[in-house]
Amino acid sequence: MFGLVLGVLFATTATVVSSSPPPHPLDPLSPVELTAVRSAVLASPLVPDRPINFHYVGLDEPDKGDVLSHAYSSHGRQPTLPRRAFVVARAGGQTHELRVDVSNASAATVLSHNVHHGAGFPRFTVDEQVAAALLPYKYPPFLESVRRHGLDVGDVTCGLFPSGWFGGGGGTAKPTRARLAKLQCFVTTAASVNLDARPVEGITLVVDLDKMAIVGYKDRVVVPVPQAEGTDYRAETVGPPFNGPAVAPGVVVQPHGTGVHIDGRIVRWANWEFHVGFDMRSSTIISLASVHDADAGRRRQVLYRGFVSEIFVPYMDPEEEWYFHTFMDAGEYGIGVSSLPLQPGSDCPANAVFMDAYHTGADGKPVKAKNVICVFERYAGEVAWRHTEATLPGPMITEVRPDVTLVVRTVVSAGNYDYIFDWEFKTVGSIKCVVSLSGILEMKATSYTHVDQIKEDTHGTLLAANTVGVYHDHFITYHLDLDVDGTNNSFLKNTINRMRNTGNPATGGANTPRKSYWTVNREVAEREEDGQINVNGAPAELLFVNPGKTTKVGNEVGYRLIPAGATATSLLSDDDYPQRRASYTKKQVWVTPYNKSEKWVTGLYAEQSTGDDNLAAWSRKNRSIKDKDIVLWYTVGLHHIPYQEDFPVMPTVSSTFELRPSNFFERNPLIRMRPPNANSPNCSCHV
Amino acid sequence: MFGLVLGVLFATTATVVSSSPPPHPLDPLSPVELTAVRSAVLASPLVPDRPINFHYVGLDEPDKGDVLSHAYSSHGRQPTLPRRAFVVARAGGQTHELRVDVSNASAATVLSHNVHHGAGFPRFTVDEQVAAALLPYKYPPFLESVRRHGLDVGDVTCGLFPSGWFGGGGGTAKPTRARLAKLQCFVTTAASVNLDARPVEGITLVVDLDKMAIVGYKDRVVVPVPQAEGTDYRAETVGPPFNGPAVAPGVVVQPHGTGVHIDGRIVRWANWEFHVGFDMRSSTIISLASVHDADAGRRRQVLYRGFVSEIFVPYMDPEEEWYFHTFMDAGEYGIGVSSLPLQPGSDCPANAVFMDAYHTGADGKPVKAKNVICVFERYAGEVAWRHTEATLPGPMITEVRPDVTLVVRTVVSAGNYDYIFDWEFKTVGSIKCVVSLSGILEMKATSYTHVDQIKEDTHGTLLAANTVGVYHDHFITYHLDLDVDGTNNSFLKNTINRMRNTGNPATGGANTPRKSYWTVNREVAEREEDGQINVNGAPAELLFVNPGKTTKVGNEVGYRLIPAGATATSLLSDDDYPQRRASYTKKQVWVTPYNKSEKWVTGLYAEQSTGDDNLAAWSRKNRSIKDKDIVLWYTVGLHHIPYQEDFPVMPTVSSTFELRPSNFFERNPLIRMRPPNANSPNCSCHV
């Protein structure tokens, strides 16, 4: 997929020109580097057509072995690694892939070039989304429809929707290779900015994005646009009075200052160290996460690279205006591009620090994304461990260690939805991923004003008069390149199985009246098909272990995956087009051998993808995954039945999973955590 | 079960003698009332035998209708309701049940008396646990064994274990009716107070609790006691140095003071109001939880009464010393009695307020349990709702409402385990229950020092030399008497089912290339068997709805149950004795018609219970549950495979479920929450 490597020599890597310290090998491309990439591409004879639109520019990270050497070599000079960009650009109706060396930003060099001939297209640029959304205003049949629907064209806003793939090219039945997308429109007025609550139901336009022209149009049915009243969510329009629930304001104060130390994009906190990257497509990337083992006196590897690879959101209405609503937010829009500034004091608490990022416009120029990541210590009143011993003579023993965690947060506003992504690091060694959903539902206009009127399937919930919140799913897939205490790991499925008490000690039984118990059977995954797990099946614990490393008593060191709800799998039929594109969504867990190019669960080109380049397609090779550098793919899944509380803006719903050390440490790593200096008469924790 | 009502007239209820305000009808019995109850029982000719041991004394709450009238009658004088106690006492080898009226504490009256003739016994008193634990020191065969095991009797501590029920009476094969329990012993020295880590494996004693004498003894095998080193968890013994993970201290400051208003045991906070009760058996009880609906301008009922009904913990080792380890902590010990003082600043944050409680000793005298409940506003940096709208012309719109919640916390130290129980109230209308497990594992001594030596099933994980953490389950069952906007509710199972696109609008299809989608099928539970659900089965949403109340657009008002992991069900075979006693553990969800006597999921007499009086037994009547006052029973279930990190004290593992309004409100109840006065340049939330 990364195509033909041209006979261009690598630029030497010793000539980084910068007034600031040299970047970390996994730092996102800086504005200087992005500018250099753009210049190199524009200057290259390999892409003669104009205009050139930059759909993706991201770090082409150095080889993993080199990065690991850089990060964990304890002595000697760290090697200087090349700085390279991977670019996907459209020009002359073709998709170009380029690798550009920017080790020397004043002499950036195109290393390779390839024209993509397979299925699918890169993400929409913001510029073309804007340009396309303006086309209807100059399209007479649309203007006529707007009048027919009784609307003022000045109140109508349109948005670009991917057409999906339904057996041909461009979302049609014909196997064309055009970049066809759809436009649908909404009413907004001063009374309400909630466009999703006020769809102009029945109208769909088809746009050819390369020609930037409307090539299809349908005004199928007139449905009343829901009223504006009650749909807005801005404080200035809904109140005063603010008679909703009132809580006392509260602020976390850290009397001895912060415990977070940030050096460039390296974060050090408590026993953790990791790098915070960023990408146009995947947003925040956590890399090189390692945990200090106080007993062993050394840092130990946990996660080489973790990020959200895709958010797949299929809607469950087969109607003309809805059947193609099968979004792949990362691949079709870019969730990095959709990561917008966080609000200090409300998106993140007062003790948060913020980080910026950069992506590129269609013209290839860097775009600053300010405050898109925040990092804060979370004081949620939790307990790390405790015990009260009341059974011994003498004073009661009570030992409690309060829990503080570190959160790295990004908010992705993927159109109507807002996803709050937290990477939460725990002193116990866990990484907890939290995804919280808020924002606005996609709503469908209907003539119904009361559920008693409804006779057939409306494919959603009547939320308000003339307003249906359409059923849909969310499948959020994490790429988790775990390296548990080293790169070579195995994936274990430890099944929990009922046993009958045989009475025979040789088979684990005993001569007692107990009839049954359970035990654990260890299954090592040999090949990819062994690593594909539906976690809603028979009980099992799923671990990444390092078969080359054991504890003193001989347990393999490991981390285990702990799902915690939100384990829905796709209910679409296997032959349905959206399901073919996201065929990995029938199992929450997949394990693959590490392959640098396998980052995007929906493939490099998710827009109009056909499923020929996704996680399930790669895994059909059924490669060996035992004692190898392996990657965990985990999908958080939710079936979303809307309720009236989700209107006009949704209260947050959160889902989590945890990666937890499991025989990784010799013992509870918090046993030697300093106790709080509590002044309680019952506290035996004074020292 | 509550037996013969004697011909004693109810004391008049207008003569409450108290210098403090009259108690709330659901307030736990006060020390004055408990003392009066004791006097009345001791003075009663109905229980002539001596001594009388009080195993349970709790509030016999007024009839639900009366309590509801008291709580929700908006005008006129609140009725004064009787104050009554329910007592279970042992005397003369019999289990006595008494109801005592203490409306006039200076003239308490026994209202009814019954002798229990069925299976099972009340919980162990603390006094008899202490007395029994001392018996081995005067039992020569035990002293001889201690020598044979190479131990110093001064280092040995014994504890009382329920013998369970295995087909007869008293945990033996004989159908006796003796209160037989078991004693097992542990080594503690100055070097380590971690008794669970140092079992004297192989020795089991049987004690007759009524005779308070050892009636059985077995010293089956000598196994090395694990060494003390590395087992202690007290700060004073493990450090300094405290070289574990160090975090910056942090304190929540509330510049405008607390938002919590406590009046007696009524807590008012934000849009919530509820009563915090307490019981010897179930610990904290949340009652009369209602939420203010700002749009409707009124308080609306949500939860009449919620509490932890049982914690069932079966171990998975069939051996002689382990097969009967099938604990029912509430029924056998009392988790209220096991609720110990919380540590300010570590068990609960600095902004917490504390509440006391009372239970009774075996002599019936009140015992103060100080600081056993804390209430605090939780500032965890979460977001209640947000949206950034970037698709409209003009400045970007960002509206964010930070989330603050209210936590009511209790910690139950059930012997080795510490359960942190949180009731978390959310402004969105949710009640989230969180159970966090910490404390000490039950460990088994073994001759193994390395996993390579192990050939057969050890029924656990080798955690350290000579130490196996034994496999076990936790089943924590909540009694949740939801009254969604009134007492009469129905239970809905809304199944999520795949549909094939027929192309026919009459059946919900459409003439589009989409082949499949899902829809929701509503199933109203008619009878109890319809309300027994394994939540790991086919996807469905489970709701309590009020069929008599709809929103303006006609949706039934409801609350839904959202499990979030920890949905394990029991793997024991149906014919196994522990499973018969806890036969409800194969489904997480049960729904029963309200019945005041059905509080205890393992029956009123859990100790040596046989399963004839538990949730499953009651539900065999298969009563109607449609449009009735119904109760939800939800069991949080975990299979616990120990890992080395759980040694010598376990880092907290948390599990949650949520009761969330679902078409209960007309819209998002937080839409009119006051926005934060943020000073961000990107914030459009100033007003």
Contacts between the chains, C-beta under 8 A, distances in Angstrom:
chain1	res1	chain2	res2	distance
A	133	B	391	8.0
A	157	B	391	7.3
A	157	B	392	6.3
A	157	B	393	7.9
A	159	B	391	5.9
A	166	B	513	3.8
A	166	B	514	7.3
A	167	B	513	6.2
A	173	B	513	7.1
A	188	B	392	6.3
A	193	B	389	5.9
A	193	B	392	6.1
A	193	B	397	5.9
A	195	B	389	7.7
A	195	B	391	7.2
A	195	B	392	7.0
A	230	B	667	6.7
A	233	B	385	8.0
A	233	B	387	6.3
A	233	B	399	5.8
A	233	B	671	6.3
A	234	B	397	6.5
A	234	B	399	5.7
A	234	B	684	6.8
A	235	B	399	6.6
A	235	B	674	7.9
A	235	B	675	4.1
A	235	B	685	5.7
A	235	B	687	4.6
A	236	B	684	7.8
A	236	B	687	5.7
A	238	B	671	5.6
A	238	B	672	5.7
A	239	B	672	5.4
A	239	B	674	7.6
A	239	B	687	7.1
A	240	B	687	7.3
A	241	B	672	7.2
A	242	B	672	5.4
A	242	B	673	6.6
A	242	B	674	3.9
A	242	B	675	7.6
A	243	B	294	4.6
A	243	B	672	5.5
A	244	B	271	7.7
A	244	B	294	5.5
A	244	B	427	7.6
A	244	B	669	6.5
A	244	B	670	5.5
A	244	B	671	6.6
A	244	B	672	3.8
A	244	B	673	3.8
A	244	B	674	7.2
A	245	B	270	4.1
A	245	B	271	4.0
A	245	B	292	7.6
A	245	B	294	7.6
A	245	B	427	3.9
A	245	B	669	7.0
A	245	B	670	6.7
A	245	B	673	6.0
A	246	B	259	7.3
A	246	B	270	6.2
A	246	B	673	7.5
A	246	B	674	6.3
A	247	B	259	5.2
A	247	B	269	7.9
A	247	B	270	5.2
A	247	B	377	6.8
A	247	B	404	4.1
A	247	B	427	6.6
A	248	B	254	5.0
A	248	B	256	5.7
A	248	B	257	6.4
A	248	B	258	5.8
A	248	B	259	3.3
A	248	B	260	7.9
A	248	B	377	6.2
A	248	B	404	7.4
A	249	B	254	6.7
A	249	B	255	6.1
A	249	B	256	5.9
A	249	B	676	7.9
A	250	B	252	5.0
A	250	B	253	6.8
A	250	B	254	4.8
A	250	B	351	7.3
A	250	B	377	6.3
A	250	B	379	4.2
A	250	B	404	6.6
A	251	B	252	7.2
A	251	B	253	5.3
A	251	B	254	8.0
A	251	B	255	6.9
A	251	B	379	7.7
A	252	B	250	5.0
A	252	B	251	7.2
A	252	B	252	5.8
A	252	B	253	7.7
A	252	B	379	6.5
A	253	B	250	6.8
A	253	B	251	5.3
A	253	B	252	7.7
A	253	B	253	5.0
A	254	B	248	5.0
A	254	B	249	6.7
A	254	B	250	4.8
A	254	B	251	7.9
A	255	B	249	6.1
A	255	B	251	6.9
A	256	B	248	5.7
A	256	B	249	5.9
A	257	B	248	6.4
A	258	B	248	5.8
A	259	B	246	7.3
A	259	B	247	5.2
A	259	B	248	3.3
A	260	B	248	8.0
A	269	B	247	7.9
A	270	B	245	4.1
A	270	B	246	6.2
A	270	B	247	5.2
A	271	B	244	7.7
A	271	B	245	4.0
A	292	B	245	7.6
A	294	B	243	4.6
A	294	B	244	5.5
A	294	B	245	7.6
A	316	B	517	4.1
A	316	B	518	5.2
A	316	B	519	6.8
A	317	B	510	7.9
A	317	B	517	6.7
A	318	B	501	4.4
A	318	B	508	7.6
A	318	B	509	5.9
A	318	B	510	4.3
A	318	B	512	5.5
A	318	B	514	4.4
A	318	B	517	5.4
A	319	B	510	4.4
A	319	B	512	6.9
A	320	B	510	6.3
A	320	B	511	7.7
A	320	B	512	5.8
A	323	B	510	6.7
A	323	B	512	4.1
A	323	B	513	6.9
A	323	B	514	3.6
A	324	B	514	7.6
A	338	B	390	7.9
A	340	B	388	4.8
A	340	B	390	6.2
A	340	B	396	7.1
A	340	B	398	7.2
A	341	B	398	7.5
A	341	B	680	8.0
A	341	B	682	4.6
A	343	B	398	6.0
A	343	B	400	4.8
A	343	B	678	5.7
A	343	B	680	5.2
A	343	B	682	6.7
A	343	B	683	5.1
A	343	B	685	7.2
A	344	B	678	6.5
A	344	B	679	7.7
A	344	B	680	5.1
A	345	B	402	7.4
A	345	B	676	5.7
A	345	B	678	4.7
A	345	B	679	7.6
A	345	B	680	7.1
A	346	B	383	7.2
A	346	B	386	7.8
A	346	B	400	4.0
A	346	B	401	6.9
A	346	B	402	4.7
A	346	B	676	4.8
A	346	B	678	5.6
A	346	B	683	7.5
A	346	B	685	7.1
A	347	B	383	6.4
A	347	B	386	6.8
A	347	B	400	5.3
A	348	B	381	6.6
A	349	B	379	7.1
A	349	B	381	4.3
A	349	B	402	7.8
A	351	B	250	7.3
A	352	B	381	7.7
A	370	B	682	8.0
A	371	B	682	7.5
A	376	B	381	6.1
A	377	B	247	6.8
A	377	B	248	6.2
A	377	B	250	6.3
A	378	B	380	6.1
A	378	B	381	5.4
A	379	B	250	4.2
A	379	B	251	7.7
A	379	B	252	6.5
A	379	B	349	7.1
A	379	B	379	7.4
A	379	B	380	7.8
A	380	B	378	6.1
A	380	B	379	7.8
A	380	B	380	3.7
A	380	B	381	7.6
A	381	B	348	6.6
A	381	B	349	4.3
A	381	B	352	7.7
A	381	B	376	6.1
A	381	B	378	5.4
A	381	B	380	7.5
A	381	B	407	6.5
A	382	B	436	7.4
A	382	B	652	7.0
A	382	B	654	7.7
A	383	B	346	7.2
A	383	B	347	6.4
A	383	B	420	5.8
A	383	B	436	6.6
A	383	B	438	6.5
A	383	B	652	5.5
A	384	B	651	6.3
A	384	B	652	6.2
A	385	B	233	8.0
A	385	B	438	4.9
A	385	B	649	5.4
A	385	B	650	6.3
A	385	B	651	5.1
A	385	B	652	5.9
A	386	B	346	7.8
A	386	B	347	6.8
A	386	B	411	7.0
A	386	B	418	5.2
A	386	B	420	7.4
A	386	B	438	4.9
A	386	B	439	7.1
A	386	B	652	7.6
A	387	B	233	6.3
A	387	B	413	7.2
A	387	B	418	5.5
A	387	B	438	6.7
A	387	B	439	4.8
A	387	B	440	5.9
A	387	B	649	5.5
A	388	B	340	4.8
A	388	B	411	7.3
A	388	B	413	4.1
A	388	B	418	6.4
A	389	B	193	5.9
A	389	B	195	7.8
A	389	B	413	7.8
A	390	B	338	7.9
A	390	B	340	6.2
A	390	B	413	6.1
A	391	B	157	7.3
A	391	B	159	5.9
A	391	B	195	7.2
A	391	B	415	6.9
A	392	B	157	6.4
A	392	B	188	6.3
A	392	B	193	6.1
A	392	B	195	7.0
A	393	B	157	7.9
A	396	B	340	7.1
A	397	B	193	5.8
A	397	B	234	6.6
A	398	B	340	7.2
A	398	B	341	7.5
A	398	B	343	6.0
A	399	B	233	5.8
A	399	B	234	5.7
A	399	B	235	6.6
A	399	B	649	7.6
A	400	B	343	4.8
A	400	B	346	4.0
A	400	B	347	5.3
A	401	B	346	6.9
A	402	B	345	7.4
A	402	B	346	4.7
A	402	B	349	7.8
A	403	B	652	6.9
A	404	B	247	4.1
A	404	B	248	7.5
A	404	B	250	6.6
A	407	B	381	6.6
A	411	B	386	7.0
A	411	B	388	7.3
A	413	B	387	7.3
A	413	B	388	4.1
A	413	B	389	7.8
A	413	B	390	6.1
A	415	B	391	6.9
A	418	B	386	5.2
A	418	B	387	5.5
A	418	B	388	6.4
A	420	B	383	5.8
A	420	B	386	7.4
A	427	B	244	7.6
A	427	B	245	3.8
A	427	B	247	6.6
A	428	B	645	7.0
A	428	B	651	4.3
A	428	B	652	8.0
A	429	B	645	7.3
A	436	B	382	7.4
A	436	B	383	6.6
A	438	B	383	6.5
A	438	B	385	4.9
A	438	B	386	4.9
A	438	B	387	6.7
A	439	B	386	7.1
A	439	B	387	4.8
A	440	B	387	5.8
A	449	B	553	6.8
A	450	B	553	5.5
A	450	B	554	4.6
A	451	B	550	7.9
A	451	B	553	6.2
A	451	B	554	3.5
A	451	B	555	6.1
A	452	B	554	5.5
A	456	B	505	7.1
A	456	B	506	6.5
A	456	B	507	7.6
A	456	B	508	5.9
A	457	B	499	7.9
A	457	B	507	7.6
A	457	B	508	3.2
A	457	B	519	5.4
A	459	B	508	6.9
A	459	B	517	7.0
A	459	B	519	6.7
A	461	B	555	7.2
A	461	B	663	7.7
A	462	B	553	5.0
A	462	B	554	7.1
A	462	B	555	6.9
A	463	B	553	7.4
A	464	B	553	6.3
A	464	B	667	7.5
A	465	B	553	6.3
A	471	B	517	7.7
A	471	B	518	6.6
A	471	B	519	6.9
A	471	B	520	6.9
A	494	B	641	7.0
A	496	B	571	6.7
A	496	B	639	5.3
A	496	B	641	7.5
A	497	B	571	7.7
A	498	B	571	4.5
A	498	B	572	7.4
A	498	B	573	6.7
A	499	B	457	7.9
A	500	B	573	7.0
A	501	B	318	4.5
A	505	B	456	7.1
A	506	B	456	6.5
A	507	B	456	7.6
A	507	B	457	7.5
A	508	B	318	7.5
A	508	B	456	5.9
A	508	B	457	3.2
A	508	B	459	6.9
A	509	B	318	5.9
A	510	B	317	8.0
A	510	B	318	4.3
A	510	B	319	4.4
A	510	B	320	6.3
A	510	B	323	6.7
A	511	B	320	7.7
A	512	B	318	5.5
A	512	B	319	6.8
A	512	B	320	5.8
A	512	B	323	4.1
A	513	B	166	3.8
A	513	B	167	6.2
A	513	B	173	7.2
A	513	B	323	7.0
A	513	B	577	6.6
A	514	B	166	7.3
A	514	B	318	4.4
A	514	B	323	3.6
A	514	B	324	7.7
A	514	B	576	6.8
A	514	B	577	7.4
A	514	B	578	7.7
A	515	B	572	7.8
A	515	B	573	5.7
A	515	B	575	6.1
A	515	B	576	4.0
A	515	B	577	7.2
A	516	B	571	7.6
A	516	B	572	4.9
A	516	B	573	4.0
A	516	B	576	4.5
A	516	B	579	7.4
A	517	B	316	4.1
A	517	B	317	6.7
A	517	B	318	5.4
A	517	B	459	7.0
A	517	B	471	7.7
A	517	B	572	7.3
A	518	B	316	5.2
A	518	B	471	6.6
A	518	B	571	4.5
A	518	B	572	7.9
A	518	B	639	7.1
A	519	B	316	6.9
A	519	B	457	5.4
A	519	B	459	6.7
A	519	B	471	6.9
A	520	B	471	6.9
A	520	B	641	5.9
A	536	B	536	5.6
A	539	B	568	6.2
A	539	B	571	7.3
A	539	B	639	5.8
A	541	B	641	5.9
A	550	B	451	8.0
A	551	B	644	5.9
A	553	B	449	6.8
A	553	B	450	5.6
A	553	B	451	6.2
A	553	B	462	5.0
A	553	B	463	7.4
A	553	B	464	6.3
A	553	B	465	6.4
A	553	B	644	7.7
A	554	B	450	4.6
A	554	B	451	3.6
A	554	B	452	5.5
A	554	B	462	7.1
A	555	B	451	6.1
A	555	B	461	7.2
A	555	B	462	6.9
A	555	B	643	7.9
A	555	B	644	6.3
A	560	B	643	8.0
A	562	B	565	7.1
A	563	B	565	6.1
A	564	B	564	5.2
A	564	B	565	3.4
A	564	B	566	7.7
A	564	B	655	7.6
A	564	B	656	7.7
A	565	B	562	7.1
A	565	B	563	6.1
A	565	B	564	3.4
A	565	B	565	5.2
A	566	B	564	7.7
A	568	B	539	6.2
A	571	B	496	6.7
A	571	B	497	7.7
A	571	B	498	4.4
A	571	B	516	7.6
A	571	B	518	4.5
A	571	B	539	7.3
A	572	B	498	7.3
A	572	B	515	7.9
A	572	B	516	4.9
A	572	B	517	7.3
A	572	B	518	7.8
A	573	B	498	6.6
A	573	B	500	7.0
A	573	B	515	5.8
A	573	B	516	4.0
A	575	B	515	6.1
A	576	B	514	6.8
A	576	B	515	4.0
A	576	B	516	4.5
A	577	B	513	6.6
A	577	B	514	7.4
A	577	B	515	7.2
A	578	B	514	7.7
A	579	B	516	7.4
A	639	B	496	5.2
A	639	B	518	7.1
A	639	B	539	5.8
A	641	B	494	6.9
A	641	B	496	7.5
A	641	B	520	5.9
A	641	B	541	5.9
A	643	B	555	7.9
A	643	B	560	7.9
A	643	B	661	7.7
A	643	B	662	4.4
A	643	B	663	5.1
A	644	B	551	5.9
A	644	B	553	7.7
A	644	B	555	6.3
A	644	B	663	4.8
A	644	B	665	6.4
A	644	B	666	6.1
A	644	B	667	6.0
A	645	B	428	7.0
A	645	B	429	7.3
A	645	B	660	8.0
A	645	B	661	5.6
A	645	B	662	6.9
A	645	B	663	7.5
A	645	B	664	7.2
A	645	B	665	5.4
A	645	B	667	7.0
A	645	B	668	5.4
A	645	B	669	6.8
A	646	B	668	6.9
A	647	B	667	5.2
A	647	B	668	6.4
A	648	B	667	6.6
A	648	B	668	6.8
A	648	B	671	6.8
A	649	B	385	5.4
A	649	B	387	5.5
A	649	B	399	7.6
A	649	B	668	5.8
A	649	B	671	6.8
A	650	B	385	6.3
A	650	B	668	7.0
A	651	B	384	6.2
A	651	B	385	5.1
A	651	B	428	4.2
A	651	B	668	5.7
A	651	B	669	8.0
A	651	B	670	6.0
A	652	B	382	7.0
A	652	B	383	5.5
A	652	B	384	6.2
A	652	B	385	5.9
A	652	B	386	7.6
A	652	B	403	6.9
A	652	B	428	8.0
A	654	B	382	7.8
A	655	B	564	7.6
A	656	B	564	7.7
A	660	B	645	8.0
A	661	B	643	7.7
A	661	B	645	5.6
A	662	B	643	4.4
A	662	B	645	7.0
A	663	B	461	7.7
A	663	B	643	5.1
A	663	B	644	4.8
A	663	B	645	7.5
A	664	B	645	7.2
A	665	B	644	6.4
A	665	B	645	5.4
A	666	B	644	6.0
A	667	B	230	6.7
A	667	B	464	7.5
A	667	B	644	6.0
A	667	B	645	7.0
A	667	B	647	5.2
A	667	B	648	6.6
A	668	B	645	5.4
A	668	B	646	6.9
A	668	B	647	6.4
A	668	B	648	6.8
A	668	B	649	5.9
A	668	B	650	7.0
A	668	B	651	5.7
A	669	B	244	6.5
A	669	B	245	7.0
A	669	B	645	6.9
A	669	B	651	8.0
A	670	B	244	5.5
A	670	B	245	6.7
A	670	B	651	6.0
A	671	B	233	6.3
A	671	B	238	5.6
A	671	B	244	6.6
A	671	B	648	6.8
A	671	B	649	6.8
A	672	B	238	5.7
A	672	B	239	5.4
A	672	B	241	7.2
A	672	B	242	5.4
A	672	B	243	5.5
A	672	B	244	3.8
A	673	B	242	6.6
A	673	B	244	3.8
A	673	B	245	5.9
A	673	B	246	7.5
A	674	B	235	7.9
A	674	B	239	7.6
A	674	B	242	3.8
A	674	B	244	7.2
A	674	B	246	6.3
A	675	B	235	4.1
A	675	B	242	7.6
A	676	B	249	7.9
A	676	B	345	5.8
A	676	B	346	4.8
A	678	B	343	5.7
A	678	B	344	6.5
A	678	B	345	4.8
A	678	B	346	5.6
A	679	B	344	7.7
A	679	B	345	7.6
A	680	B	341	8.0
A	680	B	343	5.2
A	680	B	344	5.2
A	680	B	345	7.2
A	682	B	341	4.7
A	682	B	343	6.7
A	682	B	371	7.6
A	683	B	343	5.2
A	683	B	346	7.6
A	684	B	234	6.7
A	684	B	236	7.8
A	685	B	235	5.7
A	685	B	343	7.3
A	685	B	346	7.1
A	687	B	235	4.7
A	687	B	236	5.8
A	687	B	239	7.1
A	687	B	240	7.3
